[in-house]
Amino acid sequence: MEEAGRLNRYLVGYGEAVEADWTARGLEAPDLPALQRYRVERVRAGMRKADIAGMVLFDPLNVRYLTDSTNMQLWIAHDAARYAFVATEGPVVLFEYRGTGHLSAHSVVIDEIRPATGPFFFNGGGRLREVYRNWSAEIADLVRSYGGGNRRLALDHCAPGGLHALEAHNLAVLDAQPIIETGRAIKSAEEIRAMRRSMAACLDALADTRAVLKPGMTELELWGVFWEAAVRRGSEWVETCLLTAGPRTNPWFQECSGYVIRAGDIVAFDTDLVGPYGYCADISRTWLCGDDRGSDEQRALYEIAQEQVRYNLDLLKPGLTFREFAGKARLLPEDCLPRRYSILVHGVGLCDEWPAVPYPQDFERSGYDGVFEPGMVVCVESYTGRVGGREGVKLEEQAVVTETGCELISVLEPDPQLS
């Protein structure tokens, strides 16, 4: 186990070439122990305010945030084979998939690793009630040991059988997501360092992808170039497959296919990349395939989207409420408004996170208030496609809110054929 721990991928690192490139760009390495401690204390502050004894977390991104450990993240997202208990005043206990404790050798915030009971049907089958009883008894014992008499427990994801099993122990079960996600919203300096490195990996992968774009490629072939280039630079996965070309760019939210990209087609791409250190680099680019300059309509759409993103980035500042932002934001022309993106701006960290600020037309239906604060990292979005139009443009930039405004983490890179 000791040898396996030393070979943990976060201790091995991302490779000499990747590390040397980051160093040459002046991108400092994050202090991972400091990053880990900050994240735990951010959430514990919210736990104290909520007056709870502890949390049980199944969501792999919540577990990652509190423990900085990962294990088969996409599979774990739908099978509850690992989870964590975090005491408000007490230990962080990781319940790990059998035989994989060495995957957390780099984390300084995990106090104990236990084998996971695995409260999910694939694991329990006809013995699932027994599994729930065993799982809930272990959690209830932790609450008794470290809760000081407090019987309030926060939980993010759980099947009804697990919830009922916890309540059978006279535990009051609350929703953990508001506590943990608002805690995740304010990034430390170490997190920002990690995010800048993740963004560098994303931008380089985008450059590799743009360089090979040519007529006759399929969307899937182009997306595969990005994925390979991103993995070589330490990325972990892509949350979506939102790369489309030509008429498949309008309306938005088609996923990539075998469509053959033609000369003169717009290619629109939302990266949604979970990069190095597990941080999301979520930016969007639109390119023109071929050697010609874009048509008048393509360049007009691009200018609308570009101006919307630039204007709304300039609008961001601490103290501005979400409602105020929506009311002041640059919107879209009437013939593009029906196909607007779902939100103007959203938070980002290990994935897309709270908050989400919709257009003013949608605020009463789906908006909520809050305040932009220094340390929040957000993505400013635009999708511009006309009703009845052939194509659409997707642009998005990522920035950190500062004491005076905002600072880009991504790089504004106008496509020369569309600008």
N, C-alpha and C positions, 0 to 999 in steps of 0.2 A: 504493500500500500504506500509506503514512503517513496519508493521509486516512481510509482504511478503519479503521486502527488507532485513530484518534481517535474514531471512531464506534462502537467496541466497546461492547456494551451495558452492561458493568460500569463503563465510564468515563462513559457517558451517564447512568447511574443509573436509579432507579425512578420518577422523575417528581416534580415539585414538591409535588403534593398528598400523595403517599405519604410523602415525606421530611418534609414539614411536620407530618404527623400523628405520625410517630415522634418528632420533636423535641418536639412538644407533650406527649407522654406521658413524656418524659425517657428515651427509649430511645436511648442513644448509638450512633453509627455505629462499626462495628468498624474497626480499623486493618488494612486488608487486606494490605499488605506484611508487617506483623508476624505476622498470621495465617498467611500463606503460608510464611514462614520457620519458624515454630514447627512446622507440620505436617511439613515436610521433615525437620527435625532430630529430631522424635519418631520418625519411621520410621528414619532413619539410625542412631539409637541402637540400635534393634532389629536392624538389619542388621549393625552391628559385633558385637553380642552373638552373632549367628548365624554370624559369620565367613564372609560372602559377599562377592563382588566387586561385585555389583549386583543389580538387579531389572528384569524386563520385565513391564509391567503392561498388560493389555488391558481389564480391567473398567473401564467408564467412571467408576464412583465412586472406584475407586482412582486412576485418572488424575486425576480432579478433585481428590482430596485432595492429591496430590503436586504438581500444577501449577496448581491453581485455574482450569483452563481446561475449557471444554465445547464440544461440537460434535455436534449431532444425537444427543443422549444415548440415546434409545430405539432408534434404528436401529443405533448403534454397539454397543449391548448384544448384538446378534445377528450383526453383520457387523464383522469385525476391521479396520476401515478407519483406525483411529488407535490409537496405543499410545505408551508412554513407556519409556525406559531411564533408570534412576536409579543412578548409581554410588555405592558406599559412600563412596569418596573421589574425587570427580570431578564431572562435570557431570550436570545433568538435561537429557536430550535428549527432546524431544517429536517423535514421528513423526506428522505431521498429514496429514489428508485434503487432497488437492491443492488449492492455491489458497486455503486458509483460514487461513494463518498469522496474519492480522490478528485472529483471534478471541482470541488470547492476548496482546494488546498490554498488558493490565493486570497481567500476572503478572511479579513480580520474581524468581521462582525458576527460570524456564526459561532455561537457558544457550544452547540451540541448538534450532532447529526445522528438521527435515528432512522431505522428502516420504515418506509412508508407502508401504511396499511392498504392503501389503494382503494378508496371507497368509490368504485365505479363498476358498472355491470360486467364489462369484459373481464375484470379481475375477480369479481365476486360470484357472478352467475346466480345459480340457485341458492347460494349462501350469502347473498347480498345483505340481508337483514343482520346476519351475524357480523359481517364486515362493518356495517354501520355502528353496531353496538360496540365493537372493539375500538373503532376509530373515535367515536364520541366519548367513550370512557377515558381514553388517553388524553384527549383535549380537556375534558372536564377536570381531570387530575391536575393538569398544568394550571388551569384557572384557579383551582383551590390552593395550589402551592404558591402562586405568585400574585394572585389578585387581591390579597388582603381583605377578603370578604366581598369584594366587588364581583357580581355575577353577570356583568354586561360584557358581551363578546361581539366583536365585529367580524363579519364574514363577507368575502367578495363573491365567489361562485360556489354553488353547491346544489346537488340534486335534492328534491323534496325529502327523500328518505334520510339524508344526512342532516338536514335542518330539523326534522322531527326528532331525530335521535339526540341532537344537542339539547333541544327544548325539554326532552325527557329527563335531563339532568338539572332542570330548573335554571337553565341559562337563558338570559334575555339576549336574543340575537339581533344585531343591528347591521346596517349596510356599511361595509368598509370602504366602498369606492369613493364616496365624497371625501373621506378623511385622507386616504392615500393619494388621490389624484390632485387635490388642492395642495397637498404637501409636495408632490412632485413638480408643481408649477414653477417654483423659484429655484433656479439652478445656481450651484456654487461655481467659483472660479475654476475648480478642477473639472466640473462637468462641462463647462464651456470649452476648456482645452480639449477634452475628449470629443466634443461635438465638432470642433474645428478640424480635427484629424479625420473624423468620419466624413465631413463635408469634402475634404480634400480627396478622399478616396472616391467619393461620388462624382466630383467634377472631373477627375482624371478618367474615370470609366465613361462618363459622358463624352469626353473628348475623343476617346478611342472609338466610341460608337459613331459619333458624327463623322469621323475620318473615313469610315468604311461604307457609309450610306451611299447607295447607288441604285439606279433603276434596275429592276429585275429581282431585287431582294424581297423576301417576304417579311412581314412584320415580325413573325416569330424568329426568323434568322437574325434580324437586327436586335431584337430584345435579348437573344442569346449572347450576342457580342457584349452587350452591357453587363449581363449577369456574370459572364466569365471574367471580364475586366474588373468588376467590383469584388468578386471572390478573391482574386489574386491579391487584392489590396486589403484583405482582412474583413470583408463584409460578411454578414451572417445570413440574411435572406431579404427578399423583396416582398412587401406586403400585398402588392397588386400586380397586374399585368397590363397597365394602362399605357400601351404604346399602339397608336393607330395612325393610319395614313389616308390621304385623299378624302373620299366621301364618308369614310368611317370615322372621321374626326367631328362630324356634326350629325346628331347631338353627341355630347361627351358621354363617357363611361362605357364605351365598348372596350373589351379586352382584346389583346393582340391575337391575330389569326394568321391564316395562310394567304391573306390578301397580298398580291404582288404590287409593290410600290412602283409607281410610274414616274417618269421625269415630269417635273412640274407639280407633283403632289406635295402638299403640306404633310409633315410628319410631326405629330404632337405626342409628348411623353411626360408622364408624371412618375418620378423615380420611386418614391415610397420605399427608399432603401434603408434597411437596418444595417448599419455599417459597423466599423470597428468600435469596440467597447460596448456594443449593443445600442448605440445612439442612432436615431433616425435622421437621415439626410433627405428631406422631403422638398424637392424643388421640381419645377416643370419647365420644359423647353419645347419650343416649336421651331422646326427647321424646314428648309425647302430642299427637295430632292432634285438633283441635276445641277447644271451649270448656269442656267438663266436666272435673271432677276424675277422676283415674284410678280404676279399680276397686280393691277391696281387694287382689286378686291382683297387679295391676300395681304398686301401691305397695309391696307386700311384697317383690316381686322387686327393685324399685329400691332399697329400704332395704338388702337383703342385699348388693347390688353396691356401694352407696355405702359401707357400713361396711367391706367388704373392702378397698376402695381406700384409705380413710382410715387404717385400721389398718396396712396394709402400708407406706404412706408413712411413718407414724410410726416404723415398725420400722427403716427404712433408716438406716445410719450407717457411717462408715468403719471398717474393721477387721473388719466382719461378713463371714463367709464365705458363699458362695452356698448351701452345704449348711445352714448355721445359719439363714439367712433362710428357706429352704424349711421347715425344721423348726419355726420359730416363727410362720410366716405365718398370717393368718386365712384359713381355707378356706371351704367351702360346705356347706350342709345336704346330707344323704345323697341326697335326691331331685333335687338339682341337680348333684351331683358327677360323674355319668357324662357330663354335657355341659359340663364345665369347659373353660375356655380352655386352650390348649396350654401356656402358661407363665404364671407369676405376675409376672415382671418381665423386661425386656430392655433392652439398651443401645440408644442412638439417637444418630445424628450426621447424616451425609449420607443415611442410610437406617437401617432397623433394623440394629443391629450387635451384636457380642459385648459382653456375655454374654447368654445366655438361661437363666433359672432356672425349671425346671419345678416342678409340684406334687410334694410328697414321695412320693406314690404312683407317680410317674413317674421319680423321681430315679435309681434304680438302672439303669433302662433307657436314659435319655437325658440325665441330668444330668452335670455336671462341676463341679469345685470351682475356686475363685478367691476373690478378696477385693474387696469394694467399697472404692473409693479416692476421696478428694476429687478433684473434677473430672470424674468419670463422670456422664454424663447418661443417665437411665433412664426407662422408661415402666412404670408399675404398672397391671396389667390386671385386669379382671373381666368375665366373661360369666356371667350367671345365668339359666338356663332349666331348668324342670323336665322330666323325662322324662314325656312324655304331655301336657305343658302346651301352651297355644296360642302364647304369646309368650315372648320373652327380652329381657334388658336388657344392654347393652354399655356399660361405663364404663372410662375410661383417663385417667390424668394423667401429665404429663411433669415431671421434677424433676432438679435437679443435686445430687449428693452433695457436702456441705460438710465442713468440719473437725469439725463437731459433730453433723450429722444430714443433713437434705436440705432444699432450698428449691424451691418450685414455680416452674416456668417457665410452665406453663399456669395456669389459674384454675379453682378448684372452683366449678362453676356448676350447682347442683341445679335440676332442672326443677320449677317451683312446682306444677304439676299432678300430679306424681308423688311429691313429698316430703311 
